[in-house]
Amino acid sequence: MRRRIRYTAAFVDAVAVQNKWLKKSRTARDRQRLRAALARFRETIAANPRIGFESEKVGSFTVRAFTLSGLPFLIWYSFDESDRKAAIWFLMLWHESQDRVSVSPTRYMP
């Protein structure tokens, strides 16, 4: 069973910031690479939500991260493991160089 995908405002904002930077500093091809990687990840994660590494557990919710293939970005996401129909929440998009130790991705949970 495929889970639906939902997005936090923080995730949407982070993608917008990256697109704005790519538009200003890179080529249209680079923006397309990000869009394509996000689309592939959405398809993959909807069917296989446990593929990312688990960083935290909050009750029955797992918080996981996955590195986008060929790009320097991590997608942080969460879902309720006890509910097979629960949506997968995309929490945040972080560049791999961001300080992930000092900020818990759970702060972005809906």
Secondary structure, DSSP 8 states (H G I E B T S, - for coil): ----EEE-HHHHHHHHHHHHHHHHHS-HHHHHHHHHHHHHHHHHHHH-TT-SEEEEEETTEEEEEEE-TTSSEEEEEEEETT-TT--EEEEEEEETTS--SSS-GGGG--
